[in-house]
Amino acid sequence: MNLTDYIESHRNEHLAELKQFLKIPSVSTKAENKADVERAAQWVANKLRGSFSHVEVIPTKMHPLVYAESLHDASKPTVLFYGHYDVQPPEPLELWTSPAFEPTERNGNLYCRGSVDDKGQVHIHLAAFEALHKTLGKLPINVKVLIEGEEEVGSESLYEFVKGNKPKLKADALVVSDTGMLGPGVPSVTYGLRGLNYYQMEISGPAQDLHSGVFGGAVPNPLTVLCELFAKMHDKNFHVTVPGFYDDVAALSKAERKALNSLPWKAKDFKKTVGAPELCGEKGFSIVEQVWCRPTFELNGLWGGYMGEGAKTVIPAKAWAKFSTRLVPDQDPDRIAKQVEKYIRNLLPNTVECTMFETLSKGKPWVAPFTHPYFKAAQRALEHGFGKKAVFIREGGSIPFVTDMHDTFKVPCILMGFGLPDENAHAPDEHISLENYFGGIKAVANFYQDLGTV
Amino acid sequence: MNLTDYIESHRNEHLAELKQFLKIPSVSTKAENKADVERAAQWVANKLRGSFSHVEVIPTKMHPLVYAESLHDASKPTVLFYGHYDVQPPEPLELWTSPAFEPTERNGNLYCRGSVDDKGQVHIHLAAFEALHKTLGKLPINVKVLIEGEEEVGSESLYEFVKGNKPKLKADALVVSDTGMLGPGVPSVTYGLRGLNYYQMEISGPAQDLHSGVFGGAVPNPLTVLCELFAKMHDKNFHVTVPGFYDDVAALSKAERKALNSLPWKAKDFKKTVGAPELCGEKGFSIVEQVWCRPTFELNGLWGGYMGEGAKTVIPAKAWAKFSTRLVPDQDPDRIAKQVEKYIRNLLPNTVECTMFETLSKGKPWVAPFTHPYFKAAQRALEHGFGKKAVFIREGGSIPFVTDMHDTFKVPCILMGFGLPDENAHAPDEHISLENYFGGIKAVANFYQDLGTV
């Protein structure tokens, strides 16, 4: 059976297997899911054992890494495929149409936490490896696989491992599917990502919650203080006000701006996906530039006081916030983290104390020229899988590992993503288009096969 | 046995009975506690049956009212005693030293939700009625009692009842113990209260939670919008910026300001109770004026986005706030509610929709001259109970029923409160001083006895 026939005739098996994988609630940020995360790692390892001679589940301080390799022909190139088997928390649960960890097909999509970010996309590669191995008897090139379980929480164990295992991970290219397509029917190769710093803080005013009648009018309210603080983070043009924040931002070339703004993409569709009454972004930049090429300051969570039913007349003792900065070349995550913390501490009034400020994770941005022949191979493979010409795009999300591998090995990083912007990665009703899932398997298998002949 | 001896010799019985009462988690705002609230009403009714010939538990749309009367001597005055048997929610539970609904004695205090607000203070009167009835064979004056179960949620059923039962409630004076003493060892009669409007709102931006990488930089963030909104509610002098907010605020007389600022009260003690690094209040007014005589705008709860462990890179679809305005004479709650809603709706940018704005409750402020002989009787009774001269104070909290009764019957409202400012009404570790509880029983019993001879 040839490769295409194998893939076509195994659609049901692949989909059933993906559903098994998705059912495991591998939420890396929650202590209560630690055993599930471990189970997901074992599931990946077992699957890899079908196509790889060497497979390890590597324990770490937090969640295990899965590593596999098939190095059987020194005359062929070696690629490192990277992905993650951990997922975002499913909350708020009540907004899911079908339960977050019950894979459900609806309208040509598969709904489940992790379906598009990133277990579904990892499985595209696992299915492609299987198809290549079954039809060729071996993989067409040398392949290393590294699947981590901490992508959604900062990848600390991954970096620790990478630091001590550089020779083991060396390859001629890095391959990742954790990004998206520009739109339905537009297969895409991503050549730029934003970096991400994530912060959390707690401020304390009164020693304990106070009665707003007895004390109101003479005491600081930590919620009001947080509001006044975060109201200062953007100016009227939606520039971030952190001093020095834009100092290292590399200007976009005219050619790149022109290319990005000419992509087959409609603001109307973006606006529809977002669903807000109006959009809101940095003045002087197009939407594509705002989300792919400009840094941001974003509140991800903020809370304090009474959040229950009815009324409680309380002045809260404390208030909390979680927030993040997306970074673009050539911003330095360490420098930005220092600037943000300093600015925020300086802005706080002396009526409250900053009782906690933590930078939970830091990650560098990445952008690379797409001139290497592997990029062309990726474009051809995508055209094969989808029957449409692939475009080159940047993306607003963050995969710090890509930057890290690029900086370490100076090799091309091929980001072939199969998600769509409205597929709710990180939100309720996350899903993947079944057409893109099956097209992805075809494209990826062809890509690996093609590299064997480049 | 005379009255004083009876009270002294029944300290243990009274305290044991109060603990029974406090154990019932009569949280009026929570649907899950509906049966407990009903149980608390029955408990009060049963206790009243010992001293009153007529006792009713009156069903309402929400929580029952308890009414009792003993009208046995037309030559004596009639007082209406009002209190409430419902309590605030106990959350956050983890901040209680002993469980919120297990009455616990520590350092001369009794800790429990409701101990000071208001079940403990209601029980002071129930114990006083019992002592008077047991030692005199009957109450020394005519007494009506009305104890409600919705004080912490806006008293809607109470007002409904009052509207239809004015003759039933008519009395020569209203007596309430739901306020505080100026400080330890300073028994106090309160002659002014602030009013309270309570609001909640929801704003919606994106149609659902969005990935802050894929979308961040081009979409409105409801949390940021709420921050920007509430940062505008105060100017740099901490004046509330709602247009017209101060239009109807009656100026304080020089004499009253002088009297209030001469009370035996220390800013140092207030600051210690609050425990914040610095205080914060409206410029041009003393702390006493800020919390008793000036209106406020206060955030009571605000939330949105991810509030769990670790990181989630989300732009939330919605954000929520609960907030309140404390009102002073002659502000009109209806007018203020309209001004606040209009101002907030006008301030919201067109990037979000205000998907909910509710005024949960409205309550008028109250202030009255303390010239009636009953005020002098209260002062004498407090001196009897505490061995110290009582002072006349205002208070920052709200008891809308007082205003209502005052407006309806034009009779003196005698507010003898036995709470202390640091007893955490509405907060974890709520407690009442046992000295004030026992002193209160003595004072209140003497007050009712004295009114029989005025």
Chai-1 contact restraints between the chains, C-beta under 6 A:
chainA,res_idxA,chainB,res_idxB,connection_type,confidence,min_distance_angstrom,max_distance_angstrom,comment,restraint_id
A,T29,B,E309,contact,1.0,0.0,6.0,A-B,restraint_1
A,T29,B,G310,contact,1.0,0.0,6.0,A-B,restraint_2
A,Q88,B,K312,contact,1.0,0.0,6.0,A-B,restraint_3
A,P89,B,G308,contact,1.0,0.0,6.0,A-B,restraint_4
A,P89,B,K312,contact,1.0,0.0,6.0,A-B,restraint_5
A,V153,B,G310,contact,1.0,0.0,6.0,A-B,restraint_6
A,V153,B,A311,contact,1.0,0.0,6.0,A-B,restraint_7
A,Y198,B,A311,contact,1.0,0.0,6.0,A-B,restraint_8
A,G205,B,A276,contact,1.0,0.0,6.0,A-B,restraint_9
A,P206,B,V274,contact,1.0,0.0,6.0,A-B,restraint_10
A,P206,B,G275,contact,1.0,0.0,6.0,A-B,restraint_11
A,P206,B,A276,contact,1.0,0.0,6.0,A-B,restraint_12
A,A207,B,G275,contact,1.0,0.0,6.0,A-B,restraint_13
A,Q208,B,A427,contact,1.0,0.0,6.0,A-B,restraint_14
A,D209,B,A427,contact,1.0,0.0,6.0,A-B,restraint_15
A,H211,B,A425,contact,1.0,0.0,6.0,A-B,restraint_16
A,H211,B,H426,contact,1.0,0.0,6.0,A-B,restraint_17
A,S212,B,E298,contact,1.0,0.0,6.0,A-B,restraint_18
A,G213,B,G396,contact,1.0,0.0,6.0,A-B,restraint_19
A,G213,B,G397,contact,1.0,0.0,6.0,A-B,restraint_20
A,G213,B,S398,contact,1.0,0.0,6.0,A-B,restraint_21
A,V214,B,G396,contact,1.0,0.0,6.0,A-B,restraint_22
A,V214,B,G397,contact,1.0,0.0,6.0,A-B,restraint_23
A,V214,B,P421,contact,1.0,0.0,6.0,A-B,restraint_24
A,G216,B,T296,contact,1.0,0.0,6.0,A-B,restraint_25
A,G216,B,E298,contact,1.0,0.0,6.0,A-B,restraint_26
A,G216,B,R326,contact,1.0,0.0,6.0,A-B,restraint_27
A,G217,B,G281,contact,1.0,0.0,6.0,A-B,restraint_28
A,G217,B,Q290,contact,1.0,0.0,6.0,A-B,restraint_29
A,G217,B,V291,contact,1.0,0.0,6.0,A-B,restraint_30
A,G217,B,R294,contact,1.0,0.0,6.0,A-B,restraint_31
A,G217,B,T296,contact,1.0,0.0,6.0,A-B,restraint_32
A,A218,B,L279,contact,1.0,0.0,6.0,A-B,restraint_33
A,A218,B,G281,contact,1.0,0.0,6.0,A-B,restraint_34
A,A218,B,I287,contact,1.0,0.0,6.0,A-B,restraint_35
A,A218,B,Q290,contact,1.0,0.0,6.0,A-B,restraint_36
A,A218,B,V291,contact,1.0,0.0,6.0,A-B,restraint_37
A,V219,B,V274,contact,1.0,0.0,6.0,A-B,restraint_38
A,V219,B,A276,contact,1.0,0.0,6.0,A-B,restraint_39
A,V219,B,L279,contact,1.0,0.0,6.0,A-B,restraint_40
A,P220,B,A276,contact,1.0,0.0,6.0,A-B,restraint_41
A,P220,B,C280,contact,1.0,0.0,6.0,A-B,restraint_42
A,N221,B,L299,contact,1.0,0.0,6.0,A-B,restraint_43
A,L223,B,L299,contact,1.0,0.0,6.0,A-B,restraint_44
A,L223,B,L302,contact,1.0,0.0,6.0,A-B,restraint_45
A,T224,B,L299,contact,1.0,0.0,6.0,A-B,restraint_46
A,C227,B,C227,contact,1.0,0.0,6.0,A-B,restraint_47
A,C227,B,F230,contact,1.0,0.0,6.0,A-B,restraint_48
A,C227,B,A231,contact,1.0,0.0,6.0,A-B,restraint_49
A,E228,B,A231,contact,1.0,0.0,6.0,A-B,restraint_50
A,F230,B,C227,contact,1.0,0.0,6.0,A-B,restraint_51
A,A231,B,C227,contact,1.0,0.0,6.0,A-B,restraint_52
A,A231,B,E228,contact,1.0,0.0,6.0,A-B,restraint_53
A,A231,B,A231,contact,1.0,0.0,6.0,A-B,restraint_54
A,V274,B,P206,contact,1.0,0.0,6.0,A-B,restraint_55
A,V274,B,V219,contact,1.0,0.0,6.0,A-B,restraint_56
A,G275,B,P206,contact,1.0,0.0,6.0,A-B,restraint_57
A,G275,B,A207,contact,1.0,0.0,6.0,A-B,restraint_58
A,A276,B,G205,contact,1.0,0.0,6.0,A-B,restraint_59
A,A276,B,P206,contact,1.0,0.0,6.0,A-B,restraint_60
A,A276,B,V219,contact,1.0,0.0,6.0,A-B,restraint_61
A,A276,B,P220,contact,1.0,0.0,6.0,A-B,restraint_62
A,A276,B,T351,contact,1.0,0.0,6.0,A-B,restraint_63
A,P277,B,N350,contact,1.0,0.0,6.0,A-B,restraint_64
A,P277,B,E353,contact,1.0,0.0,6.0,A-B,restraint_65
A,E278,B,N350,contact,1.0,0.0,6.0,A-B,restraint_66
A,E278,B,T351,contact,1.0,0.0,6.0,A-B,restraint_67
A,L279,B,A218,contact,1.0,0.0,6.0,A-B,restraint_68
A,C280,B,P220,contact,1.0,0.0,6.0,A-B,restraint_69
A,C280,B,T351,contact,1.0,0.0,6.0,A-B,restraint_70
A,G281,B,G217,contact,1.0,0.0,6.0,A-B,restraint_71
A,G281,B,A218,contact,1.0,0.0,6.0,A-B,restraint_72
A,I287,B,A218,contact,1.0,0.0,6.0,A-B,restraint_73
A,Q290,B,G217,contact,1.0,0.0,6.0,A-B,restraint_74
A,Q290,B,A218,contact,1.0,0.0,6.0,A-B,restraint_75
A,V291,B,G217,contact,1.0,0.0,6.0,A-B,restraint_76
A,V291,B,A218,contact,1.0,0.0,6.0,A-B,restraint_77
A,R294,B,G217,contact,1.0,0.0,6.0,A-B,restraint_78
A,T296,B,G216,contact,1.0,0.0,6.0,A-B,restraint_79
A,T296,B,G217,contact,1.0,0.0,6.0,A-B,restraint_80
A,E298,B,S212,contact,1.0,0.0,6.0,A-B,restraint_81
A,E298,B,G216,contact,1.0,0.0,6.0,A-B,restraint_82
A,L299,B,N221,contact,1.0,0.0,6.0,A-B,restraint_83
A,L299,B,L223,contact,1.0,0.0,6.0,A-B,restraint_84
A,L299,B,T224,contact,1.0,0.0,6.0,A-B,restraint_85
A,N300,B,G305,contact,1.0,0.0,6.0,A-B,restraint_86
A,N300,B,Y306,contact,1.0,0.0,6.0,A-B,restraint_87
A,N300,B,V314,contact,1.0,0.0,6.0,A-B,restraint_88
A,G301,B,G305,contact,1.0,0.0,6.0,A-B,restraint_89
A,G301,B,Y306,contact,1.0,0.0,6.0,A-B,restraint_90
A,G301,B,M307,contact,1.0,0.0,6.0,A-B,restraint_91
A,L302,B,L223,contact,1.0,0.0,6.0,A-B,restraint_92
A,W303,B,W303,contact,1.0,0.0,6.0,A-B,restraint_93
A,W303,B,M307,contact,1.0,0.0,6.0,A-B,restraint_94
A,G305,B,N300,contact,1.0,0.0,6.0,A-B,restraint_95
A,G305,B,G301,contact,1.0,0.0,6.0,A-B,restraint_96
A,Y306,B,N300,contact,1.0,0.0,6.0,A-B,restraint_97
A,Y306,B,G301,contact,1.0,0.0,6.0,A-B,restraint_98
A,M307,B,G301,contact,1.0,0.0,6.0,A-B,restraint_99
A,M307,B,W303,contact,1.0,0.0,6.0,A-B,restraint_100
A,G308,B,P89,contact,1.0,0.0,6.0,A-B,restraint_101
A,E309,B,T29,contact,1.0,0.0,6.0,A-B,restraint_102
A,E309,B,K30,contact,1.0,0.0,6.0,A-B,restraint_103
A,G310,B,T29,contact,1.0,0.0,6.0,A-B,restraint_104
A,G310,B,V153,contact,1.0,0.0,6.0,A-B,restraint_105
A,A311,B,Y198,contact,1.0,0.0,6.0,A-B,restraint_106
A,A311,B,L360,contact,1.0,0.0,6.0,A-B,restraint_107
A,K312,B,Q88,contact,1.0,0.0,6.0,A-B,restraint_108
A,K312,B,P89,contact,1.0,0.0,6.0,A-B,restraint_109
A,T313,B,S324,contact,1.0,0.0,6.0,A-B,restraint_110
A,V314,B,N300,contact,1.0,0.0,6.0,A-B,restraint_111
A,V314,B,H426,contact,1.0,0.0,6.0,A-B,restraint_112
A,S324,B,T313,contact,1.0,0.0,6.0,A-B,restraint_113
A,R326,B,G216,contact,1.0,0.0,6.0,A-B,restraint_114
A,N350,B,P277,contact,1.0,0.0,6.0,A-B,restraint_115
A,N350,B,E278,contact,1.0,0.0,6.0,A-B,restraint_116
A,T351,B,E278,contact,1.0,0.0,6.0,A-B,restraint_117
A,T351,B,C280,contact,1.0,0.0,6.0,A-B,restraint_118
A,E353,B,P277,contact,1.0,0.0,6.0,A-B,restraint_119
A,L360,B,A311,contact,1.0,0.0,6.0,A-B,restraint_120
A,G396,B,G213,contact,1.0,0.0,6.0,A-B,restraint_121
A,G396,B,V214,contact,1.0,0.0,6.0,A-B,restraint_122
A,G397,B,G213,contact,1.0,0.0,6.0,A-B,restraint_123
A,G397,B,V214,contact,1.0,0.0,6.0,A-B,restraint_124
A,S398,B,G213,contact,1.0,0.0,6.0,A-B,restraint_125
A,P421,B,V214,contact,1.0,0.0,6.0,A-B,restraint_126
A,A425,B,H211,contact,1.0,0.0,6.0,A-B,restraint_127
A,H426,B,H211,contact,1.0,0.0,6.0,A-B,restraint_128
A,H426,B,V314,contact,1.0,0.0,6.0,A-B,restraint_129
A,A427,B,Q208,contact,1.0,0.0,6.0,A-B,restraint_130
A,A427,B,D209,contact,1.0,0.0,6.0,A-B,restraint_131
